[in-house]
Amino acid sequence: QAEDGIRDVERSRGLGDVYKRQIYIILKFRPDVVMGAGGFISVPVIWAAWVLQKKIIIHQQDIKPSLSNILTMNLAHKITVTFERSLRNFPADKTIWTGNPVRSGIIEGNRQRAYERFALKPDIPLVLIMGGGTGALSVNTIVNQALPELIKFCQIIHLTGVGKKVTGIASEQYQQFEFLEEEMKDVLVAADLVVSRAGLSVLTEFSILGKPVILIPLPKSHQEENAEYFSEKGAAKVIHQKNLSPRILVSKVKELLNDKAALNILSSKIGKMTKPQATAMIVEQIFNLVKQ
């Protein structure tokens, strides 16, 4: 029957090529559940799944509802969201706050391993600066200008993003990398403070680890709403890029590192922003749909 359906789709002239392709794929693999997590490509997939009467689940990652999820939420049998606030944006009878999945290894970081791997000094605060990908060069440039003052009171591991390296300065208290792989979990655990963009994946990791953070959201993007939500909850400090300067960056980093109580409050509050068992909760929702 599936093969007959595939041939029918191939002969069809009434559907656009994109939708025909999605129906073709679903008929070929015959999934019990189709899941979307935003992005333009998920819309034709979800619509095709609905036409073929498949169970549908969608996941909302960022604070601001994605257009794709708005277009498909009425077709979904279940909706999961990263943040509690997002519950207000979707039908209450089928929406659940699960948090957002993180890499399984992120909680396996080891502080001592990071200090040995990067020859860090245990008596000097460690600041992890993550330039991110898109738009990272502007942040990296400010960091570069601020380094002479920053290294007076902290040691820094700076992730610039691929192809975004800056000149930097020669100092044993400053290390620059385009990215880290296996070592990343150790550095995250070891960092006393993180300076980062406000992408959803890293925000989830900071929350799981209870990591104090200064967010510099990418202008005119969903990151601004993510950052503002964390700021409203007292879970992060925010510097908008239009206000960012070497002086302001140095001042904010120094202020937090000198205030252990403030760091502890940030750690406690960011730890409550998402749920540590997000992956298991989402899997449970998928299995429940299969059983229906």
C-alpha positions as CSV (number, residue, x, y, z in Angstrom):
1,Q,0.0,0.0,0.0
2,A,2.8,2.4,0.8
3,E,4.4,1.8,-2.6
4,D,1.1,2.4,-4.3
5,G,0.8,5.7,-2.4
6,I,4.3,6.7,-3.4
7,R,3.5,6.1,-7.1
8,D,0.3,8.1,-6.7
9,V,2.3,11.0,-5.3
10,E,4.9,10.8,-8.1
11,R,2.1,11.0,-10.7
12,S,0.3,13.9,-8.9
13,R,0.3,17.3,-10.5
14,G,-1.9,19.0,-7.9
15,L,0.7,19.4,-5.2
16,G,3.8,21.6,-5.2
17,D,7.1,19.8,-5.5
18,V,8.0,20.5,-1.9
19,Y,4.9,19.0,-0.5
20,K,5.0,16.1,-2.9
21,R,8.5,15.3,-1.7
22,Q,7.4,15.4,2.0
23,I,4.5,13.1,1.4
24,Y,6.8,10.8,-0.6
25,I,9.2,10.6,2.4
26,I,6.5,9.9,4.9
27,L,4.9,7.2,2.8
28,K,8.3,5.6,2.3
29,F,9.4,5.5,5.9
30,R,5.9,5.2,7.5
31,P,6.7,6.9,10.8
32,D,4.3,6.7,13.7
33,V,5.0,10.2,14.9
34,V,6.4,13.3,13.1
35,M,8.1,15.9,15.1
36,G,9.1,19.5,14.2
37,A,11.2,22.0,16.1
38,G,10.8,25.1,14.1
39,G,12.5,26.2,10.9
40,F,10.8,26.8,7.5
41,I,11.4,23.2,6.3
42,S,9.2,21.8,9.1
43,V,6.0,23.4,7.8
44,P,5.6,21.2,4.7
45,V,6.7,18.2,6.6
46,I,4.0,18.8,9.3
47,W,1.3,19.6,6.8
48,A,2.2,16.4,4.8
49,A,2.0,14.4,8.1
50,W,-1.4,15.8,8.8
51,V,-2.7,14.9,5.4
52,L,-1.5,11.4,6.0
53,Q,-3.1,11.3,9.4
54,K,0.2,10.9,11.4
55,K,0.6,11.8,15.0
56,I,2.3,15.2,15.2
57,I,4.4,16.9,18.0
58,I,6.1,20.3,17.7
59,H,8.7,21.8,20.1
60,Q,9.1,25.5,20.7
61,Q,12.6,26.4,21.6
62,D,12.9,30.2,21.9
63,I,10.8,32.6,23.8
64,K,9.3,34.1,20.7
65,P,7.1,31.6,18.9
66,S,8.5,30.6,15.5
67,L,6.4,31.3,12.5
68,S,6.6,27.6,11.5
69,N,5.1,26.6,14.9
70,I,2.4,29.2,14.7
71,L,1.4,27.8,11.2
72,T,1.3,24.2,12.5
73,M,0.2,24.4,16.1
74,N,-3.4,23.6,15.2
75,L,-2.3,20.4,13.5
76,A,-0.2,19.2,16.3
77,H,-1.4,16.6,18.8
78,K,1.1,17.7,21.4
79,I,3.3,20.8,21.8
80,T,6.4,21.0,24.1
81,V,8.1,24.2,25.1
82,T,11.5,25.2,26.5
83,F,10.3,28.0,28.8
84,E,7.3,28.3,31.1
85,R,6.3,31.6,29.6
86,S,5.8,29.9,26.2
87,L,2.8,28.1,27.6
88,R,0.7,31.2,27.0
89,N,1.4,31.1,23.2
90,F,-0.1,27.7,22.5
91,P,-3.4,25.8,23.2
92,A,-3.4,24.9,26.9
93,D,-5.0,21.5,26.5
94,K,-2.1,20.1,24.5
95,T,1.0,22.1,25.6
96,I,3.5,21.0,28.2
97,W,6.6,22.7,29.6
98,T,9.4,20.2,29.2
99,G,12.5,22.3,28.9
100,N,15.0,21.8,26.0
101,P,17.3,18.8,25.5
102,V,21.0,19.2,26.0
103,R,24.0,17.1,25.0
104,S,24.2,14.2,27.3
105,G,27.9,14.7,28.0
106,I,27.5,18.4,29.2
107,I,26.9,17.3,32.8
108,E,30.1,15.2,32.8
109,G,32.5,18.1,32.9
110,N,35.4,18.1,35.3
111,R,36.8,21.4,36.8
112,Q,40.2,19.9,37.7
113,R,40.6,18.4,34.2
114,A,40.0,21.8,32.6
115,Y,42.6,23.4,34.9
116,E,45.2,20.8,34.0
117,R,44.4,20.7,30.3
118,F,44.6,24.5,29.9
119,A,47.3,25.2,32.6
120,L,44.9,27.4,34.5
121,K,45.7,29.1,37.8
122,P,43.3,28.0,40.6
123,D,43.6,31.2,42.5
124,I,42.5,33.5,39.6
125,P,38.8,33.6,38.4
126,L,38.2,32.0,35.0
127,V,36.0,33.8,32.5
128,L,34.7,31.9,29.4
129,I,33.9,34.2,26.5
130,M,31.9,32.7,23.7
131,G,31.8,34.8,20.6
132,G,29.4,32.5,18.9
133,G,28.9,32.2,15.1
134,T,26.8,34.9,13.3
135,G,28.0,38.4,14.2
136,A,30.8,37.1,16.4
137,L,33.4,39.4,15.0
138,S,31.9,42.5,16.6
139,V,31.9,40.9,20.0
140,N,35.4,39.5,19.5
141,T,36.7,43.0,18.6
142,I,35.4,44.5,21.8
143,V,36.9,41.6,23.8
144,N,40.2,42.2,22.1
145,Q,40.2,45.8,23.1
146,A,39.2,45.0,26.7
147,L,41.9,42.4,27.2
148,P,44.6,44.6,28.8
149,E,42.2,45.4,31.6
150,L,40.5,42.1,31.9
151,I,43.7,40.1,32.4
152,K,44.5,42.2,35.4
153,F,41.9,40.4,37.5
154,C,40.9,37.2,35.6
155,Q,42.1,34.5,33.2
156,I,40.2,34.1,30.0
157,I,39.3,31.3,27.6
158,H,37.9,32.9,24.4
159,L,36.0,31.0,21.8
160,T,35.9,33.2,18.8
161,G,33.9,31.0,16.4
162,V,35.2,29.5,13.2
163,G,37.1,32.0,11.0
164,K,36.5,34.8,13.5
165,K,39.9,34.9,15.3
166,V,41.2,38.2,16.4
167,T,44.8,39.3,17.1
168,G,44.5,39.2,20.9
169,I,47.5,39.8,23.2
170,A,50.3,37.5,24.4
171,S,49.5,36.6,28.0
172,E,49.4,33.4,30.0
173,Q,46.1,34.5,31.3
174,Y,44.4,34.6,27.8
175,Q,43.8,31.6,25.5
176,Q,42.0,31.9,22.3
177,F,40.3,29.1,20.3
178,E,38.0,29.0,17.3
179,F,36.0,26.3,19.1
180,L,36.4,23.4,21.5
181,E,35.0,19.9,21.3
182,E,35.4,17.3,24.1
183,E,37.1,19.9,26.3
184,M,34.1,22.2,26.2
185,K,32.2,20.4,29.0
186,D,35.2,20.8,31.3
187,V,35.7,24.5,30.5
188,L,32.0,25.2,31.1
189,V,32.1,23.6,34.5
190,A,35.3,25.4,35.5
191,A,34.2,28.9,34.4
192,D,33.3,31.2,37.2
193,L,31.5,33.5,34.7
194,V,30.5,33.2,31.1
195,V,30.1,36.0,28.5
196,S,28.0,34.8,25.6
197,R,25.5,35.3,22.9
198,A,21.9,34.2,23.8
199,G,21.3,31.3,21.5
200,L,18.9,28.7,22.8
201,S,21.3,25.8,22.9
202,V,23.9,27.5,25.1
203,L,21.2,29.1,27.3
204,T,19.9,25.6,28.0
205,E,23.4,24.4,28.9
206,F,24.0,27.4,31.2
207,S,20.7,26.6,32.9
208,I,21.5,22.9,33.4
209,L,24.9,23.8,34.9
210,G,23.7,26.8,36.9
211,K,26.3,29.0,35.2
212,P,26.4,32.8,35.9
213,V,26.3,34.6,32.6
214,I,26.5,38.0,30.9
215,L,24.5,37.8,27.7
216,I,25.2,39.9,24.6
217,P,22.3,39.0,22.3
218,L,22.5,39.1,18.6
219,P,20.7,42.4,17.6
220,K,17.3,42.2,15.9
221,S,17.0,38.5,16.5
222,H,15.1,36.0,18.7
223,Q,18.1,36.2,21.0
224,E,17.1,39.6,22.3
225,E,13.8,38.2,23.6
226,N,15.6,35.2,25.1
227,A,18.0,37.5,26.9
228,E,15.3,39.8,28.2
229,Y,13.4,36.9,29.6
230,F,16.4,35.7,31.5
231,S,17.1,39.2,32.7
232,E,13.6,39.7,33.9
233,K,13.9,36.5,36.0
234,G,17.2,37.7,37.5
235,A,18.9,34.7,35.8
236,A,21.4,36.7,33.7
237,K,23.0,40.1,33.2
238,V,22.5,41.6,29.7
239,I,24.5,44.0,27.7
240,H,22.9,44.9,24.4
241,Q,25.4,45.2,21.6
242,K,24.5,48.9,20.9
243,N,25.7,49.6,24.4
244,L,28.7,47.4,24.4
245,S,32.2,48.9,24.8
246,P,35.5,47.7,26.2
247,R,34.9,49.9,29.3
248,I,31.4,48.5,30.0
249,L,32.5,44.9,29.4
250,V,35.4,45.3,31.8
251,S,33.2,47.0,34.4
252,K,30.4,44.4,34.3
253,V,32.8,41.4,34.5
254,K,34.8,43.0,37.3
255,E,31.7,43.9,39.3
256,L,30.3,40.3,39.2
257,L,33.6,38.6,39.9
258,N,34.0,40.8,43.0
259,D,30.5,40.0,44.2
260,K,30.2,36.3,45.1
261,A,26.7,36.7,46.4
262,A,25.6,38.1,43.1
263,L,27.2,35.2,41.3
264,N,25.4,32.7,43.6
265,I,22.1,34.4,42.9
266,L,22.6,34.3,39.2
267,S,23.6,30.6,39.4
268,S,20.5,29.7,41.5
269,K,18.1,31.6,39.3
270,I,19.4,30.4,35.9
271,G,19.2,26.9,37.2
272,K,15.5,27.2,37.5
273,M,14.9,28.4,33.9
274,T,14.6,25.1,32.3
275,K,14.2,21.4,33.3
276,P,17.1,18.9,33.6
277,Q,15.0,16.0,32.4
278,A,13.8,17.6,29.2
279,T,14.9,14.8,26.9
280,A,13.1,12.2,28.9
281,M,9.9,14.3,29.1
282,I,9.8,14.9,25.4
283,V,10.5,11.2,24.6
284,E,7.6,10.3,27.0
285,Q,5.3,12.6,25.1
286,I,6.3,10.9,21.8
287,F,5.7,7.4,23.2
288,N,2.3,8.5,24.6
289,L,1.3,9.6,21.1
290,V,2.4,6.2,19.6
291,K,0.2,4.4,22.1
292,Q,-2.9,6.5,21.3
